[in-house]
Amino acid sequence: MKTATTYREAVTAFIEASPWLSPVDMPALVTLTSLADLLDAGDPKPATVAQFGLTYRSLLKTAPQADAGAEDPLEAALRDAAER
């Protein structure tokens, strides 16, 4: 995984890794990008940082969730190993 050194790079990486995002999310993506540009330009006001975080988390919540009924493969392997 490439490490981002700017907010803009982090936003770009998030968008590239988020195939579930759609045109419906465009207003929030524009907001996130604009806030990233402000933060990269040296505007670390608490309100700007907070709004960036809220917008990011709002977009992150749109990600599809894993099937809650599906068993975690690691959990199954650990349980099997403990039973031996």
PDB file as gemmi writes it, atoms N, CA and C in Angstrom:
CRYST1    1.000    1.000    1.000  90.00  90.00  90.00 P 1                      
ATOM      1  N   MET A   1       0.838  -1.173   0.000  1.00  0.00           N  
ATOM      2  CA  MET A   1       0.000   0.000   0.000  1.00  0.00           C  
ATOM      3  C   MET A   1       0.887   1.242   0.000  1.00  0.00           C  
ATOM      4  N   LYS A   2       0.585   2.144  -0.888  1.00  0.00           N  
ATOM      5  CA  LYS A   2       1.322   3.398  -0.956  1.00  0.00           C  
ATOM      6  C   LYS A   2       0.875   4.315   0.179  1.00  0.00           C  
ATOM      7  N   THR A   3       1.832   5.001   0.765  1.00  0.00           N  
ATOM      8  CA  THR A   3       1.529   5.932   1.845  1.00  0.00           C  
ATOM      9  C   THR A   3       1.256   7.311   1.262  1.00  0.00           C  
ATOM     10  N   ALA A   4       0.156   7.913   1.682  1.00  0.00           N  
ATOM     11  CA  ALA A   4      -0.188   9.263   1.231  1.00  0.00           C  
ATOM     12  C   ALA A   4       0.552  10.277   2.088  1.00  0.00           C  
ATOM     13  N   THR A   5       1.031  11.329   1.447  1.00  0.00           N  
ATOM     14  CA  THR A   5       1.726  12.379   2.184  1.00  0.00           C  
ATOM     15  C   THR A   5       0.909  13.667   2.254  1.00  0.00           C  
ATOM     16  N   THR A   6      -0.228  13.689   1.552  1.00  0.00           N  
ATOM     17  CA  THR A   6      -1.110  14.849   1.589  1.00  0.00           C  
ATOM     18  C   THR A   6      -2.552  14.367   1.744  1.00  0.00           C  
ATOM     19  N   TYR A   7      -3.411  15.266   2.173  1.00  0.00           N  
ATOM     20  CA  TYR A   7      -4.825  14.925   2.262  1.00  0.00           C  
ATOM     21  C   TYR A   7      -5.368  14.586   0.882  1.00  0.00           C  
ATOM     22  N   ARG A   8      -4.950  15.343  -0.135  1.00  0.00           N  
ATOM     23  CA  ARG A   8      -5.432  15.105  -1.498  1.00  0.00           C  
ATOM     24  C   ARG A   8      -5.053  13.702  -1.958  1.00  0.00           C  
ATOM     25  N   GLU A   9      -3.821  13.271  -1.684  1.00  0.00           N  
ATOM     26  CA  GLU A   9      -3.393  11.924  -2.054  1.00  0.00           C  
ATOM     27  C   GLU A   9      -4.221  10.880  -1.312  1.00  0.00           C  
ATOM     28  N   ALA A  10      -4.519  11.149  -0.061  1.00  0.00           N  
ATOM     29  CA  ALA A  10      -5.326  10.216   0.723  1.00  0.00           C  
ATOM     30  C   ALA A  10      -6.743  10.105   0.159  1.00  0.00           C  
ATOM     31  N   VAL A  11      -7.316  11.223  -0.233  1.00  0.00           N  
ATOM     32  CA  VAL A  11      -8.654  11.223  -0.829  1.00  0.00           C  
ATOM     33  C   VAL A  11      -8.642  10.461  -2.148  1.00  0.00           C  
ATOM     34  N   THR A  12      -7.636  10.708  -2.969  1.00  0.00           N  
ATOM     35  CA  THR A  12      -7.522  10.008  -4.250  1.00  0.00           C  
ATOM     36  C   THR A  12      -7.404   8.503  -4.029  1.00  0.00           C  
ATOM     37  N   ALA A  13      -6.585   8.097  -3.077  1.00  0.00           N  
ATOM     38  CA  ALA A  13      -6.434   6.668  -2.769  1.00  0.00           C  
ATOM     39  C   ALA A  13      -7.753   6.081  -2.268  1.00  0.00           C  
ATOM     40  N   PHE A  14      -8.475   6.820  -1.444  1.00  0.00           N  
ATOM     41  CA  PHE A  14      -9.769   6.354  -0.948  1.00  0.00           C  
ATOM     42  C   PHE A  14     -10.745   6.147  -2.100  1.00  0.00           C  
ATOM     43  N   ILE A  15     -10.814   7.111  -3.007  1.00  0.00           N  
ATOM     44  CA  ILE A  15     -11.738   7.007  -4.144  1.00  0.00           C  
ATOM     45  C   ILE A  15     -11.367   5.819  -5.021  1.00  0.00           C  
ATOM     46  N   GLU A  16     -10.082   5.646  -5.287  1.00  0.00           N  
ATOM     47  CA  GLU A  16      -9.644   4.531  -6.129  1.00  0.00           C  
ATOM     48  C   GLU A  16      -9.936   3.179  -5.490  1.00  0.00           C  
ATOM     49  N   ALA A  17      -9.933   3.123  -4.169  1.00  0.00           N  
ATOM     50  CA  ALA A  17     -10.171   1.865  -3.452  1.00  0.00           C  
ATOM     51  C   ALA A  17     -11.644   1.661  -3.088  1.00  0.00           C  
ATOM     52  N   SER A  18     -12.523   2.514  -3.602  1.00  0.00           N  
ATOM     53  CA  SER A  18     -13.936   2.471  -3.205  1.00  0.00           C  
ATOM     54  C   SER A  18     -14.852   2.321  -4.417  1.00  0.00           C  
ATOM     55  N   PRO A  19     -14.900   1.130  -5.004  1.00  0.00           N  
ATOM     56  CA  PRO A  19     -15.701   0.943  -6.214  1.00  0.00           C  
ATOM     57  C   PRO A  19     -17.203   1.100  -5.988  1.00  0.00           C  
ATOM     58  N   TRP A  20     -17.645   1.102  -4.742  1.00  0.00           N  
ATOM     59  CA  TRP A  20     -19.063   1.245  -4.460  1.00  0.00           C  
ATOM     60  C   TRP A  20     -19.544   2.683  -4.610  1.00  0.00           C  
ATOM     61  N   LEU A  21     -18.628   3.651  -4.660  1.00  0.00           N  
ATOM     62  CA  LEU A  21     -19.041   5.050  -4.792  1.00  0.00           C  
ATOM     63  C   LEU A  21     -19.704   5.259  -6.144  1.00  0.00           C  
ATOM     64  N   SER A  22     -20.728   6.094  -6.158  1.00  0.00           N  
ATOM     65  CA  SER A  22     -21.488   6.327  -7.383  1.00  0.00           C  
ATOM     66  C   SER A  22     -21.697   7.824  -7.585  1.00  0.00           C  
ATOM     67  N   PRO A  23     -22.319   8.200  -8.702  1.00  0.00           N  
ATOM     68  CA  PRO A  23     -22.594   9.625  -8.921  1.00  0.00           C  
ATOM     69  C   PRO A  23     -23.413  10.269  -7.800  1.00  0.00           C  
ATOM     70  N   VAL A  24     -24.182   9.489  -7.084  1.00  0.00           N  
ATOM     71  CA  VAL A  24     -24.957  10.010  -5.953  1.00  0.00           C  
ATOM     72  C   VAL A  24     -24.032  10.571  -4.880  1.00  0.00           C  
ATOM     73  N   ASP A  25     -22.823  10.034  -4.800  1.00  0.00           N  
ATOM     74  CA  ASP A  25     -21.853  10.467  -3.793  1.00  0.00           C  
ATOM     75  C   ASP A  25     -21.025  11.675  -4.229  1.00  0.00           C  
ATOM     76  N   MET A  26     -21.234  12.142  -5.440  1.00  0.00           N  
ATOM     77  CA  MET A  26     -20.391  13.211  -5.982  1.00  0.00           C  
ATOM     78  C   MET A  26     -20.356  14.478  -5.122  1.00  0.00           C  
ATOM     79  N   PRO A  27     -21.481  14.968  -4.594  1.00  0.00           N  
ATOM     80  CA  PRO A  27     -21.388  16.170  -3.752  1.00  0.00           C  
ATOM     81  C   PRO A  27     -20.459  15.970  -2.545  1.00  0.00           C  
ATOM     82  N   ALA A  28     -20.547  14.817  -1.903  1.00  0.00           N  
ATOM     83  CA  ALA A  28     -19.674  14.562  -0.753  1.00  0.00           C  
ATOM     84  C   ALA A  28     -18.224  14.407  -1.194  1.00  0.00           C  
ATOM     85  N   LEU A  29     -18.000  13.802  -2.365  1.00  0.00           N  
ATOM     86  CA  LEU A  29     -16.631  13.643  -2.867  1.00  0.00           C  
ATOM     87  C   LEU A  29     -16.011  14.990  -3.207  1.00  0.00           C  
ATOM     88  N   VAL A  30     -16.799  15.877  -3.780  1.00  0.00           N  
ATOM     89  CA  VAL A  30     -16.302  17.225  -4.086  1.00  0.00           C  
ATOM     90  C   VAL A  30     -15.990  17.961  -2.787  1.00  0.00           C  
ATOM     91  N   THR A  31     -16.866  17.818  -1.811  1.00  0.00           N  
ATOM     92  CA  THR A  31     -16.632  18.443  -0.504  1.00  0.00           C  
ATOM     93  C   THR A  31     -15.356  17.904   0.120  1.00  0.00           C  
ATOM     94  N   LEU A  32     -15.195  16.576   0.106  1.00  0.00           N  
ATOM     95  CA  LEU A  32     -14.003  15.960   0.691  1.00  0.00           C  
ATOM     96  C   LEU A  32     -12.734  16.449  -0.008  1.00  0.00           C  
ATOM     97  N   THR A  33     -12.779  16.522  -1.324  1.00  0.00           N  
ATOM     98  CA  THR A  33     -11.617  16.989  -2.088  1.00  0.00           C  
ATOM     99  C   THR A  33     -11.309  18.449  -1.791  1.00  0.00           C  
ATOM    100  N   SER A  34     -12.340  19.275  -1.696  1.00  0.00           N  
ATOM    101  CA  SER A  34     -12.138  20.703  -1.397  1.00  0.00           C  
ATOM    102  C   SER A  34     -11.561  20.888   0.002  1.00  0.00           C  
ATOM    103  N   LEU A  35     -12.057  20.121   0.948  1.00  0.00           N  
ATOM    104  CA  LEU A  35     -11.519  20.197   2.308  1.00  0.00           C  
ATOM    105  C   LEU A  35     -10.073  19.712   2.343  1.00  0.00           C  
ATOM    106  N   ALA A  36      -9.767  18.677   1.574  1.00  0.00           N  
ATOM    107  CA  ALA A  36      -8.385  18.175   1.497  1.00  0.00           C  
ATOM    108  C   ALA A  36      -7.462  19.270   0.969  1.00  0.00           C  
ATOM    109  N   ASP A  37      -7.910  19.989  -0.050  1.00  0.00           N  
ATOM    110  CA  ASP A  37      -7.099  21.069  -0.605  1.00  0.00           C  
ATOM    111  C   ASP A  37      -6.855  22.172   0.420  1.00  0.00           C  
ATOM    112  N   LEU A  38      -7.897  22.501   1.197  1.00  0.00           N  
ATOM    113  CA  LEU A  38      -7.731  23.511   2.255  1.00  0.00           C  
ATOM    114  C   LEU A  38      -6.722  23.049   3.300  1.00  0.00           C  
ATOM    115  N   LEU A  39      -6.838  21.800   3.701  1.00  0.00           N  
ATOM    116  CA  LEU A  39      -5.917  21.272   4.714  1.00  0.00           C  
ATOM    117  C   LEU A  39      -4.490  21.207   4.178  1.00  0.00           C  
ATOM    118  N   ASP A  40      -4.340  20.808   2.924  1.00  0.00           N  
ATOM    119  CA  ASP A  40      -3.000  20.761   2.328  1.00  0.00           C  
ATOM    120  C   ASP A  40      -2.391  22.143   2.171  1.00  0.00           C  
ATOM    121  N   ALA A  41      -3.250  23.159   2.032  1.00  0.00           N  
ATOM    122  CA  ALA A  41      -2.769  24.531   1.876  1.00  0.00           C  
ATOM    123  C   ALA A  41      -2.401  25.171   3.208  1.00  0.00           C  
ATOM    124  N   GLY A  42      -2.556  24.407   4.292  1.00  0.00           N  
ATOM    125  CA  GLY A  42      -2.162  24.935   5.593  1.00  0.00           C  
ATOM    126  C   GLY A  42      -3.303  25.550   6.364  1.00  0.00           C  
ATOM    127  N   ASP A  43      -4.512  25.006   6.219  1.00  0.00           N  
ATOM    128  CA  ASP A  43      -5.669  25.513   6.951  1.00  0.00           C  
ATOM    129  C   ASP A  43      -6.135  24.457   7.952  1.00  0.00           C  
ATOM    130  N   PRO A  44      -5.330  24.208   8.991  1.00  0.00           N  
ATOM    131  CA  PRO A  44      -5.681  23.146   9.945  1.00  0.00           C  
ATOM    132  C   PRO A  44      -6.660  23.586  11.027  1.00  0.00           C  
ATOM    133  N   LYS A  45      -7.608  24.442  10.674  1.00  0.00           N  
ATOM    134  CA  LYS A  45      -8.596  24.882  11.658  1.00  0.00           C  
ATOM    135  C   LYS A  45      -9.375  23.664  12.136  1.00  0.00           C  
ATOM    136  N   PRO A  46      -9.678  23.610  13.424  1.00  0.00           N  
ATOM    137  CA  PRO A  46     -10.419  22.460  13.949  1.00  0.00           C  
ATOM    138  C   PRO A  46     -11.722  22.185  13.193  1.00  0.00           C  
ATOM    139  N   ALA A  47     -12.418  23.209  12.789  1.00  0.00           N  
ATOM    140  CA  ALA A  47     -13.679  23.006  12.061  1.00  0.00           C  
ATOM    141  C   ALA A  47     -13.440  22.340  10.708  1.00  0.00           C  
ATOM    142  N   THR A  48     -12.358  22.701  10.035  1.00  0.00           N  
ATOM    143  CA  THR A  48     -12.036  22.098   8.740  1.00  0.00           C  
ATOM    144  C   THR A  48     -11.665  20.633   8.907  1.00  0.00           C  
ATOM    145  N   VAL A  49     -10.849  20.343   9.905  1.00  0.00           N  
ATOM    146  CA  VAL A  49     -10.448  18.961  10.184  1.00  0.00           C  
ATOM    147  C   VAL A  49     -11.676  18.134  10.563  1.00  0.00           C  
ATOM    148  N   ALA A  50     -12.544  18.696  11.393  1.00  0.00           N  
ATOM    149  CA  ALA A  50     -13.746  17.980  11.824  1.00  0.00           C  
ATOM    150  C   ALA A  50     -14.671  17.701  10.640  1.00  0.00           C  
ATOM    151  N   GLN A  51     -14.859  18.683   9.777  1.00  0.00           N  
ATOM    152  CA  GLN A  51     -15.742  18.488   8.623  1.00  0.00           C  
ATOM    153  C   GLN A  51     -15.159  17.459   7.662  1.00  0.00           C  
ATOM    154  N   PHE A  52     -13.836  17.466   7.501  1.00  0.00           N  
ATOM    155  CA  PHE A  52     -13.180  16.454   6.664  1.00  0.00           C  
ATOM    156  C   PHE A  52     -13.481  15.067   7.229  1.00  0.00           C  
ATOM    157  N   GLY A  53     -13.309  14.906   8.528  1.00  0.00           N  
ATOM    158  CA  GLY A  53     -13.565  13.620   9.168  1.00  0.00           C  
ATOM    159  C   GLY A  53     -15.017  13.177   9.032  1.00  0.00           C  
ATOM    160  N   LEU A  54     -15.950  14.087   9.221  1.00  0.00           N  
ATOM    161  CA  LEU A  54     -17.362  13.759   9.091  1.00  0.00           C  
ATOM    162  C   LEU A  54     -17.709  13.336   7.665  1.00  0.00           C  
ATOM    163  N   THR A  55     -17.177  14.068   6.697  1.00  0.00           N  
ATOM    164  CA  THR A  55     -17.459  13.749   5.297  1.00  0.00           C  
ATOM    165  C   THR A  55     -16.860  12.407   4.917  1.00  0.00           C  
ATOM    166  N   TYR A  56     -15.636  12.168   5.354  1.00  0.00           N  
ATOM    167  CA  TYR A  56     -14.983  10.887   5.075  1.00  0.00           C  
ATOM    168  C   TYR A  56     -15.778   9.730   5.681  1.00  0.00           C  
ATOM    169  N   ARG A  57     -16.144   9.855   6.945  1.00  0.00           N  
ATOM    170  CA  ARG A  57     -16.882   8.774   7.605  1.00  0.00           C  
ATOM    171  C   ARG A  57     -18.251   8.560   6.971  1.00  0.00           C  
ATOM    172  N   SER A  58     -18.870   9.631   6.517  1.00  0.00           N  
ATOM    173  CA  SER A  58     -20.159   9.511   5.845  1.00  0.00           C  
ATOM    174  C   SER A  58     -20.020   8.678   4.568  1.00  0.00           C  
ATOM    175  N   LEU A  59     -18.973   8.933   3.808  1.00  0.00           N  
ATOM    176  CA  LEU A  59     -18.729   8.155   2.585  1.00  0.00           C  
ATOM    177  C   LEU A  59     -18.354   6.717   2.916  1.00  0.00           C  
ATOM    178  N   LEU A  60     -17.563   6.539   3.948  1.00  0.00           N  
ATOM    179  CA  LEU A  60     -17.125   5.203   4.340  1.00  0.00           C  
ATOM    180  C   LEU A  60     -18.319   4.335   4.748  1.00  0.00           C  
ATOM    181  N   LYS A  61     -19.325   4.943   5.339  1.00  0.00           N  
ATOM    182  CA  LYS A  61     -20.514   4.203   5.764  1.00  0.00           C  
ATOM    183  C   LYS A  61     -21.317   3.668   4.585  1.00  0.00           C  
ATOM    184  N   THR A  62     -21.085   4.179   3.390  1.00  0.00           N  
ATOM    185  CA  THR A  62     -21.818   3.689   2.222  1.00  0.00           C  
ATOM    186  C   THR A  62     -21.203   2.403   1.665  1.00  0.00           C  
ATOM    187  N   ALA A  63     -20.071   1.985   2.215  1.00  0.00           N  
ATOM    188  CA  ALA A  63     -19.411   0.763   1.744  1.00  0.00           C  
ATOM    189  C   ALA A  63     -20.290  -0.442   2.054  1.00  0.00           C  
ATOM    190  N   PRO A  64     -20.332  -1.385   1.118  1.00  0.00           N  
ATOM    191  CA  PRO A  64     -21.110  -2.595   1.409  1.00  0.00           C  
ATOM    192  C   PRO A  64     -20.503  -3.337   2.595  1.00  0.00           C  
ATOM    193  N   GLN A  65     -21.345  -3.867   3.425  1.00  0.00           N  
ATOM    194  CA  GLN A  65     -20.887  -4.588   4.605  1.00  0.00           C  
ATOM    195  C   GLN A  65     -20.826  -6.080   4.299  1.00  0.00           C  
ATOM    196  N   ALA A  66     -19.910  -6.738   4.926  1.00  0.00           N  
ATOM    197  CA  ALA A  66     -19.812  -8.187   4.783  1.00  0.00           C  
ATOM    198  C   ALA A  66     -21.073  -8.823   5.352  1.00  0.00           C  
ATOM    199  N   ASP A  67     -21.438  -9.960   4.823  1.00  0.00           N  
ATOM    200  CA  ASP A  67     -22.613 -10.689   5.288  1.00  0.00           C  
ATOM    201  C   ASP A  67     -22.442 -11.020   6.769  1.00  0.00           C  
ATOM    202  N   ALA A  68     -23.337 -10.492   7.582  1.00  0.00           N  
ATOM    203  CA  ALA A  68     -23.228 -10.698   9.024  1.00  0.00           C  
ATOM    204  C   ALA A  68     -23.360 -12.166   9.398  1.00  0.00           C  
ATOM    205  N   GLY A  69     -24.025 -12.946   8.550  1.00  0.00           N  
ATOM    206  CA  GLY A  69     -24.197 -14.354   8.839  1.00  0.00           C  
ATOM    207  C   GLY A  69     -23.016 -15.203   8.403  1.00  0.00           C  
ATOM    208  N   ALA A  70     -22.138 -14.629   7.600  1.00  0.00           N  
ATOM    209  CA  ALA A  70     -20.984 -15.383   7.111  1.00  0.00           C  
ATOM    210  C   ALA A  70     -19.952 -15.543   8.217  1.00  0.00           C  
ATOM    211  N   GLU A  71     -19.332 -16.696   8.247  1.00  0.00           N  
ATOM    212  CA  GLU A  71     -18.323 -16.953   9.266  1.00  0.00           C  
ATOM    213  C   GLU A  71     -16.978 -16.387   8.832  1.00  0.00           C  
ATOM    214  N   ASP A  72     -16.315 -15.732   9.754  1.00  0.00           N  
ATOM    215  CA  ASP A  72     -14.986 -15.184   9.510  1.00  0.00           C  
ATOM    216  C   ASP A  72     -14.011 -16.360   9.346  1.00  0.00           C  
ATOM    217  N   PRO A  73     -13.282 -16.424   8.211  1.00  0.00           N  
ATOM    218  CA  PRO A  73     -12.366 -17.541   7.989  1.00  0.00           C  
ATOM    219  C   PRO A  73     -11.286 -17.672   9.069  1.00  0.00           C  
ATOM    220  N   LEU A  74     -10.778 -16.555   9.553  1.00  0.00           N  
ATOM    221  CA  LEU A  74      -9.762 -16.612  10.605  1.00  0.00           C  
ATOM    222  C   LEU A  74     -10.362 -17.169  11.898  1.00  0.00           C  
ATOM    223  N   GLU A  75     -11.549 -16.711  12.229  1.00  0.00           N  
ATOM    224  CA  GLU A  75     -12.215 -17.205  13.432  1.00  0.00           C  
ATOM    225  C   GLU A  75     -12.446 -18.716  13.334  1.00  0.00           C  
ATOM    226  N   ALA A  76     -12.860 -19.185  12.173  1.00  0.00           N  
ATOM    227  CA  ALA A  76     -13.088 -20.622  11.979  1.00  0.00           C  
ATOM    228  C   ALA A  76     -11.800 -21.406  12.121  1.00  0.00           C  
ATOM    229  N   ALA A  77     -10.719 -20.904  11.556  1.00  0.00           N  
ATOM    230  CA  ALA A  77      -9.421 -21.595  11.634  1.00  0.00           C  
ATOM    231  C   ALA A  77      -8.933 -21.639  13.077  1.00  0.00           C  
ATOM    232  N   LEU A  78      -9.089 -20.559  13.806  1.00  0.00           N  
ATOM    233  CA  LEU A  78      -8.659 -20.539  15.204  1.00  0.00           C  
ATOM    234  C   LEU A  78      -9.501 -21.497  16.048  1.00  0.00           C  
ATOM    235  N   ARG A  79     -10.806 -21.556  15.794  1.00  0.00           N  
ATOM    236  CA  ARG A  79     -11.664 -22.462  16.527  1.00  0.00           C  
ATOM    237  C   ARG A  79     -11.291 -23.911  16.234  1.00  0.00           C  
ATOM    238  N   ASP A  80     -11.042 -24.226  14.948  1.00  0.00           N  
ATOM    239  CA  ASP A  80     -10.645 -25.578  14.555  1.00  0.00           C  
ATOM    240  C   ASP A  80      -9.321 -25.973  15.211  1.00  0.00           C  
ATOM    241  N   ALA A  81      -8.389 -25.043  15.256  1.00  0.00           N  
ATOM    242  CA  ALA A  81      -7.074 -25.333  15.860  1.00  0.00           C  
ATOM    243  C   ALA A  81      -7.219 -25.574  17.367  1.00  0.00           C  
ATOM    244  N   ALA A  82      -8.119 -24.834  18.013  1.00  0.00           N  
ATOM    245  CA  ALA A  82      -8.308 -24.979  19.451  1.00  0.00           C  
ATOM    246  C   ALA A  82      -8.990 -26.299  19.798  1.00  0.00           C  
ATOM    247  N   GLU A  83      -9.786 -26.799  18.859  1.00  0.00           N  
ATOM    248  CA  GLU A  83     -10.524 -28.047  19.101  1.00  0.00           C  
ATOM    249  C   GLU A  83      -9.631 -29.275  18.943  1.00  0.00           C  
ATOM    250  N   ARG A  84      -8.490 -29.130  18.341  1.00  0.00           N  
ATOM    251  CA  ARG A  84      -7.597 -30.285  18.097  1.00  0.00           C  
ATOM    252  C   ARG A  84      -6.823 -30.666  19.291  1.00  0.00           C  
TER     253      ARG A  84                                                      
END                                                                             
